[in-house]
Amino acid sequence: MIFVTGDTHGDFTRLNSANFPEQKGMGKEDYVIICGDFGGVWDNSKQERYWLDWLEHKPFTTLFVSGNHENYDLLEKLPVTLWHGGKVQAVRPSVLHLMRGQVFELAGKRIFTMGGASCHDIQDGILEPDDPSFSRKKKQLDARRALYRINHRTWWRQELPSDAEYQEAEQNLAACGGKVDWILSHCAPSSLVDLLGDGLYQHDRLTDYLETLRERVPFQYWFFGHYHDNRAFQQRFILLYEQILQVEPPD
């Protein structure tokens, strides 16, 4: 069984047995996929370690693509291994980050992953923590309830893919003949961005790249998060937030 859900931001209570009773019939060869903003690798706190251990002891395997709200300094310290044909980082033995630009063979499906997104709540800029005027600037921004982030604390430039990740994505797609069953991302292709948020969300290099995939890569379903809603577009694009969707029912 494969279930897909949206942003968790470090809060995994939707996956308890009361909210998600289907898990009672699941095993480690069944999967719950989180479409970015996993948030479970953030500050290495005691509470965070508790919840990661809690996920590890669940009967299913938890998979996630990266979002814009991840601590990439911590993620990048995790070793990279191959799993089901693509690169992953194990947060716990059965809590795995599906890295960008990978193609996985999973439960009979070929799945392409491309995490990442631009923060849309940074209109007032990025503060550098080593700026001599950091405290003053932060106080001023807080006083007017500004929308800002702090570099390496609440924002990372790695929220968007690197040139190398785009290149690897193209190589992996070419190796599988440019055809997949599912695409998993955090943000949406540019044409769908235009349908969301009444102009709040903007195009960027990643949404434009995803738009090229929409136009040239055959796929059955595309799952994404980021926009905090549960909606379907054009029958193939599935935006998820709190909903936990079973994609392939058991035989």
Number of C-alpha atoms within 10 A of each C-alpha: 19 19 19 23 26 28 28 20 16 18 13 16 12 14 18 13 12 10 11 12 11 13 20 11 10 16 13 14 13 17 23 22 24 30 31 32 26 25 21 22 21 19 14 12 9 8 12 17 15 12 16 18 16 12 19 18 14 19 17 22 22 23 22 28 24 30 30 26 25 26 24 20 14 12 16 11 9 13 10 14 11 10 15 12 14 20 18 24 21 17 19 16 11 21 25 19 25 27 21 24 23 21 26 22 15 15 14 8 13 18 22 27 24 29 28 27 26 24 18 13 13 14 11 12 13 15 21 14 14 9 10 9 11 14 13 11 13 16 11 12 16 12 9 8 10 15 14 20 20 16 14 14 16 15 21 19 12 18 19 21 17 13 9 10 16 16 12 15 19 14 14 18 19 11 11 11 9 15 17 20 16 20 23 26 27 29 27 29 22 21 14 15 20 15 11 14 10 8 9 10 18 13 16 14 13 22 23 16 15 21 18 13 16 18 9 11 16 14 18 13 16 21 24 28 28 25 19 12 16 16 13 13 11 7 10 13 20 21 24 25 20 14 16 19 15 15 11 10 8 7 4
